[in-house]
């Protein structure tokens, strides 16, 4: 019975120390691998998101340059000298509007050996425009045609418009040749979109920064679904709104390419400013299969003030790398599942547990066997000290005293 208790205690102690070692190994390995994955995601999101941001930075550069050119031209144009030119470029359409002359899209020479093409215009209530309004549109027209042509390889369109239903567009590659604005739009057509108040209001955009609309989806004439966003920059002179320059960006292929090559075990997503998923690298079924919850992810992003970073989900199932895209105020997100890392850490934790547990049992067993062996015990256990043997040494014999006859030897001799 005593031997069984000793064995049980040895097994219990071996399991205890092996469990502590395995758990420590699991936690250390999990922390190391998670840190390495987070660093990898940080580098990944920086490269991928910078590519997305570059597109909108270029759009901002274009609209800011167009604004500066507009202000220069507007200050130089004399309203009394442009009436004839304005009528020739934007003749009355007969319904109260003005439209661009057909040659402005097909191609037309201008004074000074200049050339214009790809232009379409719709000016609501154009026949009632004041001289100042004509100055604005002539300045906008010259900026649109010059800057639009100069950046045609980067942007397919550039336009100048105001909330009073008037627009001048440079888009020579449009297959519809801007026919809607040039011919088909009704006289009461309203150019103003739902997001224009946010764009033009001093309360929502006090610094007149470039902002982009929500992603819009439409069916193109080839039957395929397309998506686009419009980035617009308001222009003000002494606080007065003069209109805005904008460009439409086709995001279909761009979003598709940005979602390619996600990190191992993850998926790329793009959220708009309202928290809606506008692009996903996998199907909804695949994302749900690995447990990605867009609502949970967006809640994490809204609470994080950083423009870019990596966060973990509360359930510790995912690492979420994100980067805010200025302009449209989108979020480029890359989600990496930690199941692979957890599996590796768990396997090595169990391996260490089994190794230490077995090793401890083996050492205990060997030690017990050695203690039982008399031959080994003689080497392992110290010998008991031998008892000290005392040798008996006889004391020397006392000299014999010769007694006088008739006297007791025990009695002292008589005094003389």
Buried (B, 14 or more C-beta within 10 A) or exposed (E): EEEEEEBEEBBEEBBEBBBEBBEEBBEEBBEEBBEEBBEBBBEBBEEBBBEBBEBBBBBBEBBBBBBEBBBEBBEEBEBEEBEEBBEEBBBEBEEBBBBBBEBBBEEBEEEEEEEBBBBBBBBBBBEEBEEEBBBBBBBBBBBBBBBBBEBBEEBBBBBBBBBBBBBBBBBBEBEEBBEEBBEEBEBEEEBBBEBBEEBBEEEEBEEBBBBBBBBEEEEEEEEEEBBBBBBBBBBBEEEEBBBBBBBBBBBBEBBEEBBEEBBEBBBBBBBBBEBEBBBBBBEEEEBEEBBBBBEBBBBBBEEBEEEBBBBBBEEEBBBBBBBBBBBBBBBBBBBBBBEEBBEBBBEBBEEBBEEBBEEBBEEBEEEEEEEEEEEEEEEEEEEEEEEEEEEEEEEEEEEEEEEEEEEEEEEEEEEE
